[in-house]
């Protein structure tokens, strides 16, 4: 190790990053066996070991929080494609470090060698890692942009295959003896969690509407609806059903209503604050969406978790319908 650079904060592609626990024994004092710089890294979470391929030298550098957030964001995205935590660690290390032996990868990310081999083979099957035919055997990773393309294509193929299986599964189910079910109407409710699940339910409600579809959405909810495909579907259904939208009195809401010019005659701005977003379909069913605040321990910032309740409970539908009518009174 050549030096300790506390001022170095930004990393280039020539740097390979290791945690404090991954420092080798070469920096130990031969007489005492002590490693003061390793102790420094272990005691200070803001430092990390960096290898510069151009200078063939190691450095202890100050950890850049921006870099940590960027890596975390990349890991979160890759996890959405079905990659497990250790698979992501192996791929990202290989993508940054270049050609490596399985043992080197295992040592660098503190993973058992057998597990590392298994993960490398699984990543090979996904097409984002390749073996290099030489002795000893080495592995290399495809660039991140190409890897994401491959993962996206794999998801598309999986969805297409599932769609093709739908008809046969439904036909098989229909051919089976079915028990008699009472046709009496039941008042139900359903809990939904996650932005995508809530939007899917909103689309389902809109598709079932035959006469009216009412929406109350404050600025934040209106923004969420606008940037999804829900606003486009709402516009398409406006020719078939009577669509009414009410929002709060804010500059942000005014901006989005201005973008949805087709809503100019069927939208209202009111002074109501703090109400959750709700939708009413044909005065028969409602969807109430709300944000649950949660704290990110790393930066103590508030994040929002989307959840919703759907119900056809007549008393509840009547209550929200009355509230909506009161807000739209002149």
C-alpha positions in Angstrom: 0.0 0.0 0.0 1.6 3.3 -1.1 -0.3 6.0 0.8 -3.4 7.2 2.6 -5.3 9.9 0.7 -8.0 11.4 2.8 -8.9 14.1 0.2 -9.7 11.6 -2.6 -13.5 11.3 -2.9 -14.3 10.5 -6.5 -13.6 7.2 -8.1 -12.8 6.4 -11.8 -13.3 3.1 -13.7 -9.7 2.2 -13.0 -10.4 1.8 -9.3 -11.5 -1.5 -7.8 -13.2 -1.1 -4.4 -12.8 -3.3 -1.4 -14.2 -3.1 2.1 -12.0 -2.9 5.2 -12.5 -6.6 5.9 -11.0 -7.4 2.5 -7.6 -5.9 3.1 -4.7 -8.3 2.5 -2.0 -9.2 4.9 0.8 -7.5 2.8 0.4 -4.3 4.8 1.2 -6.0 8.1 4.3 -4.9 10.1 6.7 -7.9 9.8 8.1 -7.3 13.3 4.9 -6.8 15.3 2.4 -8.4 13.0 0.2 -5.3 13.5 -1.5 -3.6 10.6 -2.2 0.1 11.6 -3.8 1.0 8.3 -6.1 -2.0 8.4 -7.2 -1.0 11.9 -7.8 2.5 10.7 -10.1 1.1 8.0 -11.9 -1.2 10.4 -12.5 1.5 12.9 -13.6 4.2 10.4 -16.5 3.3 8.1 -15.8 6.3 6.0 -12.6 4.8 4.6 -12.2 2.1 2.0 -9.4 0.4 0.1 -9.0 1.2 -3.6 -6.8 -0.4 -6.1 -5.7 1.8 -9.1 -5.0 -0.5 -12.2 -3.1 2.3 -13.9 -0.5 2.8 -11.1 -0.7 -0.8 -9.7 -1.1 0.7 -6.3 -3.5 0.6 -3.3 -5.0 3.6 -1.5 -7.1 4.2 1.5 -9.6 6.8 0.4 -12.5 8.6 2.0 -15.8 6.9 1.1 -18.0 9.1 -1.0 -21.7 8.9 0.2 -22.9 9.8 -3.3 -21.1 6.6 -4.6 -22.8 4.5 -1.9 -26.2 5.8 -2.9 -25.5 5.1 -6.6 -24.4 1.5 -5.9 -27.5 1.0 -3.7 -29.7 2.3 -6.4 -28.2 0.0 -9.0 -28.5 -3.0 -6.6 -32.2 -2.1 -6.0 -32.8 -2.1 -9.7 -31.1 -5.4 -10.4 -33.1 -7.0 -7.6 -36.3 -6.1 -9.4 -35.2 -8.5 -12.2 -35.0 -11.4 -9.8 -31.3 -11.3 -9.0 -30.5 -12.3 -5.4 -28.3 -10.2 -3.1 -25.2 -12.3 -3.5 -25.8 -12.6 -7.3 -25.8 -8.8 -7.5 -22.6 -8.6 -5.4 -20.8 -11.1 -7.7 -22.0 -9.5 -10.9 -21.1 -5.9 -9.9 -17.7 -6.9 -8.6 -16.9 -8.8 -11.8 -18.3 -5.9 -13.9 -15.9 -3.4 -12.2 -12.9 -5.6 -11.7 -12.7 -7.3 -15.1 -11.5 -10.9 -15.7 -11.3 -12.7 -12.4 -11.0 -16.3 -11.1 -13.8 -17.6 -8.9 -11.5 -17.7 -5.9 -10.5 -14.1 -6.3 -14.2 -13.0 -6.5 -15.1 -15.1 -3.4 -12.2 -13.6 -1.4 -13.0 -10.0 -2.6 -16.7 -10.1 -1.6 -16.3 -12.5 1.4 -18.3 -15.3 0.0 -17.7 -19.0 0.1 -15.9 -20.3 -3.0 -18.5 -23.1 -3.6 -21.3 -20.6 -3.4 -19.5 -18.2 -5.7 -19.1 -21.0 -8.4 -22.8 -21.8 -8.2 -23.7 -18.1 -8.6 -21.3 -17.6 -11.5 -23.0 -20.6 -13.3 -26.4 -19.2 -12.6 -25.3 -15.8 -14.0 -23.9 -17.6 -17.0 -27.3 -19.1 -17.7 -28.8 -15.6 -17.6 -26.3 -14.5 -20.2 -24.7 -11.7 -18.1 -21.5 -13.6 -17.2 -19.1 -15.6 -19.5 -16.3 -18.1 -18.9 -12.9 -17.6 -20.4 -11.4 -20.8 -21.8 -8.0 -20.6 -20.2 -6.2 -22.1 -17.2 -7.0 -21.3 -14.5 -10.6 -20.7 -15.5 -11.7 -17.0 -15.3 -14.9 -15.2 -15.7 -16.0 -11.9 -17.2 -19.2 -9.9 -17.0 -21.1 -8.1 -19.8 -21.5 -4.3 -19.4 -24.3 -3.2 -17.2 -26.4 -1.7 -19.9 -26.2 -4.9 -21.9 -27.0 -6.9 -18.8 -30.1 -4.9 -18.1 -31.2 -5.4 -21.7 -30.8 -9.2 -21.4 -32.7 -9.2 -18.1 -35.5 -7.1 -19.5 -35.8 -9.4 -22.6 -35.9 -12.5 -20.2 -38.8 -10.9 -18.3 -40.7 -10.2 -21.6 -40.2 -13.8 -22.7 -41.5 -15.1 -19.4 -44.6 -12.8 -19.5 -45.3 -13.9 -23.1 -45.1 -17.6 -22.1 -47.4 -17.0 -19.2 -49.9 -15.3 -21.5 -49.8 -18.2 -23.8 -50.6 -20.6 -21.0 -53.6 -18.6 -19.8 -56.1 -20.1 -22.4 -55.1 -23.7 -21.6 -55.3 -23.1 -17.9 -58.7 -21.4 -18.0 -60.0 -24.2 -20.3 -58.7 -26.9 -18.0 -60.3 -25.1 -15.0 -63.7 -24.7 -16.7 -63.7 -28.4 -17.6 -63.5 -29.4 -13.9 -66.7 -29.9 -11.8 -67.5 -26.7 -10.0 -69.4 -26.4 -6.7 -72.5 -24.4 -6.6 -71.9 -20.9 -5.4 -74.6 -18.5 -4.0 -75.3 -15.6 -6.3 -76.2 -13.2 -3.5 -74.1 -10.1 -3.4 -71.4 -9.9 -0.7 -69.9 -6.7 0.7 -66.2 -7.1 0.5 -63.0 -5.2 1.1 -59.4 -5.8 -0.1 -56.1 -4.4 1.1 -53.4 -3.5 -1.5 -49.8 -2.6 -1.0 -47.3 -1.0 -3.4 -47.7 1.6 -6.1 -48.1 -0.9 -8.9 -50.7 -2.9 -7.2 -52.8 0.2 -6.4 -52.5 1.5 -10.0 -53.6 -1.9 -11.3 -56.6 -1.9 -9.1 -57.4 1.7 -10.2 -57.3 0.6 -13.8 -59.5 -2.4 -13.0 -62.1 0.0 -11.4 -62.0 2.3 -14.4 -62.5 -0.7 -16.8 -65.6 -1.8 -14.9 -67.2 1.7 -14.9 -70.2 2.1 -17.1 -71.7 5.5 -16.1 -69.5 7.6 -13.8 -66.0 7.7 -12.5 -65.1 10.2 -9.8 -61.6 11.0 -8.6 -60.3 13.1 -5.7 -56.5 13.4 -5.8 -54.3 16.0 -4.0 -51.2 17.3 -5.8 -48.9 14.3 -4.8 -51.5 11.7 -5.9 -52.3 13.7 -9.0 -48.6 13.6 -9.9 -48.5 9.9 -9.4 -51.5 9.3 -11.6 -50.2 11.7 -14.3 -46.8 10.0 -14.7 -48.4 6.6 -14.9 -50.5 5.3 -17.8 -53.6 5.8 -15.7 -54.2 9.4 -17.0 -54.1 8.1 -20.6 -56.7 5.4 -19.8 -58.8 8.0 -18.0 -58.8 10.1 -21.1 -59.8 7.1 -23.3 -62.8 6.3 -21.0 -64.0 9.9 -20.8 -65.8 9.3 -24.1 -67.7 6.3 -22.6 -68.4 7.4 -19.0 -68.8 10.7 -17.1 -65.3 11.4 -15.6 -65.0 14.0 -12.8 -61.8 15.0 -11.1 -61.3 17.1 -8.0 -58.0 18.3 -6.6 -56.6 20.6 -4.0 -55.8 24.2 -4.5 -52.1 24.3 -5.1 -49.7 25.4 -7.9 -48.6 21.8 -8.4 -52.2 20.6 -8.9 -52.9 23.6 -11.3 -49.9 22.5 -13.4 -51.1 18.9 -13.8 -54.7 20.0 -14.5 -53.3 22.3 -17.1 -51.5 19.4 -18.7 -54.8 17.5 -18.8 -56.6 20.0 -21.0 -59.4 17.5 -21.8 -60.4 17.6 -18.1 -61.0 21.4 -18.1 -64.8 21.1 -18.1 -64.9 18.2 -15.6 -62.3 19.2 -13.0 -62.6 21.3 -9.9 -60.1 22.8 -7.5 -61.0 22.9 -3.8 -59.4 24.0 -0.6 -59.5 20.6 1.1 -56.2 19.5 2.5 -54.9 16.2 4.0 -57.5 13.9 2.4 -56.4 10.6 0.8 -56.9 10.0 -2.9 -60.2 8.1 -3.6 -62.0 6.9 -6.6 -65.7 6.0 -7.0 -67.0 3.8 -9.8 -70.7 4.0 -10.7 -71.5 4.6 -7.0 -70.9 0.9 -6.4 -67.3 0.5 -5.4 -64.4 2.7 -4.1 -60.7 2.7 -3.9 -59.0 4.7 -1.2 -55.2 5.3 -1.6 -52.9 6.6 1.1 -49.2 7.1 1.7 -47.5 5.6 4.7 -44.4 7.5 5.8 -41.3 5.6 6.6 -37.8 6.7 7.5 -34.7 5.8 5.6 -32.1 5.1 8.4 -29.2 6.0 6.1 -30.1 9.6 5.4 -33.1 10.1 7.8 -35.2 11.2 4.9 -38.9 10.5 4.7 -40.1 8.0 2.1 -43.6 7.1 1.2 -45.1 3.7 0.9 -48.3 3.5 -1.2 -51.2 1.4 0.1 -55.0 1.3 -0.6 -58.3 -0.2 0.4 -60.9 -1.3 -2.1 -64.5 -2.0 -1.0 -68.0 -2.3 -2.3 -69.5 -1.7 1.2 -72.5 0.4 0.4 -72.4 2.6 3.4 -68.8 3.5 2.8 -69.5 4.2 -0.9 -72.4 6.4 0.0 -70.2 8.3 2.5 -67.5 9.1 -0.1 -70.0 9.9 -2.7 -71.6 12.5 -0.3 -68.1 13.9 0.4 -67.3 14.2 -3.3 -70.7 16.0 -3.9 -70.1 18.4 -1.1 -66.6 19.3 -2.5 -68.1 20.0 -6.0 -70.9 22.2 -4.8 -70.7 25.8 -6.1 
